[in-house]
Amino acid sequence: MSLTSNSLLAEPAHGLLRAAPIAVDGHTMGPESLLRYLQIKVHHLIQEQDWDSIRVVGDYDRTAVISRHEKTGKLFNIERPTAEARGRDLVIKTFPGADYVHHYALIIATYLAMTGRTADTVSYQPPGEEECRSAVEALDLDLDGDLVIVGWGLQHLAPADGVWTRGNGYAWQRAEVAGRRVVYLGFLHSIWGDVAGRVVARLAALGARDVVYVGKVGAMCPGIEPNTRLATGNESLVAGALVSWDDFFGGFAAAQPGVQVGLHATSPSILLENRAWLAEHAEYAFVDPEIGPMGAASRQAGIRFGYLHVISNNLARHYPADLSNERHGDVLRRRAVLVDRIRGIIADRLAASPIPSHEGTRP
């Protein structure tokens, strides 16, 4: 779906874009699951009262009002966008990224429409390239050919007795796996869409040799039940063009039991993944916002990249587990098994490959 669809109405006089609610009936999640998904995302100040205007901007500001719906029981990806009230106007502040700002504006507009309130108040201001790059450049690590594992489930992938060193919005720890130096890197905020690509570019500039992204991906084949299989591959549709990269796994992950390999499609927002979008991408196996930008950034930087994801939801068929009930006990138990598989596959991949000659032992 083009970003110039009827979900956006430009307001050049104010430098803003208007976010209109999506057509709920055509969405792949269905109205009931979609509303639950929105309710756990929307800032409590929006759910509890009306505003004359709501503007979404790229500004990582933890001094603003923190949402009561932030996640608990996790180390990473726990932070939601914050809010600043200016009289009867509300400014919502996300980590700077064009996809994330757009995505969250669509979340708010659709939530308001689904709860019988006006969405005409919602606009967003895409952050500039320099603003986005500067935000990611706050990431500062001493890397020298390391493998960096970034993303979801890191508290279960990294050594339990390891020490996390904290930075501004992120934390990391070092370990040695099969003789290879590994850095586990997690973010407290979301690295949605184009932000993730900038993270890979930054890691390459800091000296990373390989980046592995562990996360969650949506399946587009109706036969794959969520939370039962892993996904991998080395090609993604990004802005209408196929992008491939030098895969860290080199086919190793795809050969393992319970791992599905396929073409990936990049989508800047779950809200845009309606039935028409699904039909247009019928030849693709997986969808998420980050894999494509990360693969493209790794290709440009000349480093290897790989992803190994839990298949968390299915766009083509309704299953009990979806993006609206990810904290249910059965979902968590199934994912714990899959995370253990991810840890084993990464370790086996490292054990099967020689240590790069320039690497030594970090004191």
N, C-alpha and C positions, 0 to 999 in steps of 0.2 A: 504494500500500500504506500502510495506517495505521501510524503509529509505535507504536500500542498492540497490534501484532500479537504472535505468539508468539515473536518475536525478543527481546522485552524482558520481564523479570520484575522488578517493583519490590521494593525492600528498604527500606521507609520507616524502619525502625529505624536505619539507617545513613545515610540520605539519598543512597543510591546506586541505580543501575539496573544490573541484571544483563544482560550482552550474551550472547545465545546464538548459536551458529553458524547460518548460513543453511542451507537445504536445497540442497546443491551441485548435485544432478542437475537441478534446475529452473532453474538460472541461465543467463542468455543467453550468458555467455562460454564455458560448457562447463568441465568439471573441469580439464583440462590447462592451458588458458590462465588460468583463475582461480587455480590454485595458483602459476603463474609470477608473476602479478600480485601475489599476496600476499607471495611471497618477496622481492620487491624493495621492499616497503613495511614489513615487520615488523622492528622493532629487533633488532639482533644478539644482545642479551642474552636475548631471548625465544627466538630460534632456537637458541641454544647451551646453554641450561639451563632447568630447571623452577623454578617459583616457587610459593610457597604462595598468593599472591594477586597479581593484576595489576590496578591501578586506573588508569584514564585520566582525566586532569583537564585543564582549560584553564589553562595556565601557560606563557608564553613564556620559557623558561629555557635559555639557551645555556651556562650554567655546569655543567649536568648532563651526563651521559654522552651524547655525540653518536653517532648510529648510523653504523656502518661502511658502510651502504648509501645514504648520502647521494649525490646526483647529482654528476657531474663534467662538465666541458666546457660549462657553462652559466653565465650571470651570475645568473639569477633562478630562483625556485622550486626551490632546490637543497636546502633544509633539510628534514629529517625530524623528527618528534617525538623529544624527548630522554628520558632515563630516569634515575631516581634509585633506587638500591637501599637499602632499609631492612630490613636483616637478610634474611629470606627473602621479603620483600614487595617488589614493584616498582611504582613510580609512573611512569607514562608521561605526559609533559608536551607538550601540543600548544598551538598558538596559540589563544587563547580564542575559541571559537565553538561553539554548540550542535551544529550539523551536523557539524563536524569531529571533535569529541570522540566523538560517536555513531558516525560513520563509522569512525574508527580503532579503536574498541572492537570493532566488528563484524569488521574486518580481523583483529584478533588472535584473536578467538574462533573464527572460521572457519579460520584458518591452523592453530591448535592441533588442531581437530577433523580437518582434512584430513591432518595428519601423525601421527594416532593418539594424541594427547595430550588430557588433559582440558581442557575450556573452562570448567568450573564456577568457575574461579578469576578469571574476567574480569568486572570491573564498571566503570562509568564514572559520573562526576559532572558533569552538565551545568553549565556556568558560568552565573552570573547575568547579567542584562541590563547592569547597571552595570559588571561586570567586563569584559564583551565590549566595551562602548562605550569604556571607559577605555583598553583595549589599542589600539584603532584611533585614539584621539585623540593617541597618540604621533606620528602622522603630521603633519608640520608643513611646509607649503610656502607660499610667497608667490604666490598666484594672483590674477589680475585679468581674468576673462573668458577665460582660456586654454582651449584644447582639451587635455584630458589623455588620453593613450593609455596604458592600463594592461593588464597581462596577460603573455602568452606571446610569445616570439620577439622581444622588444624589442631585443636586441643586434643583430638584423638589420634592424629597422625604423628605429631611430634612426641619425643620422649616424655613420659609422664614426670620424670624428675628434672626436666630441663628448666632453665630460668628464662622467663620472657623479659626482654629489655624493651622499655616503652619509649615511643616517640610521640609526635603530635598527631594523634588519630590512628596510630599503628603500633604493633609490637612484633618482635622477632626473637628467635633463638637459633643457635647453631647446634649442629650435631654431625656425627660421621656415620654414614650408612654404606655398608659394603666398601669401605675404604674411600668413599667420596665425600667431600665437604658439602653439606646441605644446610641451607638457611630456610627456616619456616617463617613466612611473613603473613601476618594477618592485619586487617584493617577494622577499626571500630565502626567506621561509616561504610556505606555502600560504594563499591567501585563500579558503578553501573555503566554499561555501554562504552562510550568513547573514553571514559575515565580509565577503564581497564587497559585500553591500548596505550595510553600515556604512561601507565604504571610499568608496562613491559619496556617501553622506550627508556624510561628512567632507570630501570634495573640494568638494562644493557649498557647505558652510559656509566653506571656505577661499577661495572665489571662483571656482571653475571654472564655465564656461558650458556646456561640452559634455564628455562622457566617452565614449570609445570603448574597448570591451573586445575584445581580440584573444586568442583561446584555441583550445581544441579541444572539439568537440561530437560526441556519438554520433548516428548516423542510425538512424531506425526504419523506413525504407523499404528493403526488401531489395535494390533495384536500384542503390544508391549504393555504389560501391567506396571504401573508406577511402583518404584522402590523394590524392584526385583532384579534389575539388570544395570550394568554400567554402559556408558557411551564413550566412544573415542573416534578419532578421525584426523585428517590433516587438510581439510578443504572446507571453505565457508563462502556463502554468498554474502558479499558486503557491498551495499549501495549499488546493487544490480550487477556486480561483477564477481566471478569466482576468484578466490584468493587461496593459494596453497602455501605451505610453509615446510621447512625442514623439521620433521616430526621427531621429538625427543624419544618417543617410544619405538619409532622405526618399524612398526608392525608388530612389536612384541605384545603390546596390550591387546590388540585386536585378536591375537591368537589364543588368548586366555579364555577359559570357560566363563560364561555369563557376561561377556563383553560384546556389545553390539557396535559395529563400525558402520559409518555412513556419512553422507553429505550433510553439512550443517548450514542453516539459514540464520542470518543475523536479523533480529527484530529490535528496534529501539524501545518498544514498550509492549508489555503484555496486553495492554488495552487495545492495541491495533491488530491483534491476532484473532480476527473474526473468521467466519466460515468462508468468506470470499478469499481472504488472505491464505487460508489453509488450502483451498482448491488451487490457487495460483502457485503454490509451492509443494505440490503433490509429490514431486520427485525427491524431496528432501526428507531426511530421517529425523533431524533434531533442530531445535530452535532455542536460542537464548540471546541476550544482548551483548555478551562480552567476548565470546570465543573468537568471532571474526575480527574485531578490532585488535585483539591480542595477537592473533596469528599474523595479521598484516603488519603490525609493529615489529614483530620478531623477524619477519622476512626483510623488512627495511633495515633493521639493525644488524642483520647477519648472524643471529643467534638461533638456537633451536628452541622450539616451543612444543608442548604437548598438553592435551587435556584428557582427563579421566573423570567422568562425571556420573553421579547418580541420576538415573532417569526418574524424575520426581513427579511428573504429570503427563497426561496424554491429551493432546488437542483433538484427536480424531474420534475418540470413544470415551464415554463417561465411565469412570471408575470411582469407587468410594474415596480414594485418596487423590487430592488435588492440591493446588496452591493455597487453598483456604483453610486447610486443616493439618498443616505440617507439624503441629506440636502434639498430635494425638499419640498415645502410647504405642500403638501398633506400628505407626509410621516411624517413630523413633527407633523402635527395636529393629525393624527391617533395615533402616539406614545404618545402624550401628554395624550390622553384618557386612554391608557393602563398603563402609569406610575401612573396615578391617581388611577387606579384599583389596581396596585401593592401596593401603599401606604395604601389603604383601607384594603387589604387582610392581610398585615403584622400587621396593628393595630388590626384587628379583631382576628387574631391568638394570639396576645399577651393578648388581653382582655379575651380570652377563656381559657387561661392557668394560673395557679397560679404562683405567684412570687416565685422564689427559696428562701428557708428559710434563706439562708446565706446573702441575699441581704438586704441592708439597704438603706437609702436615702443619696446619695452623696451630700455633702454640695455645 
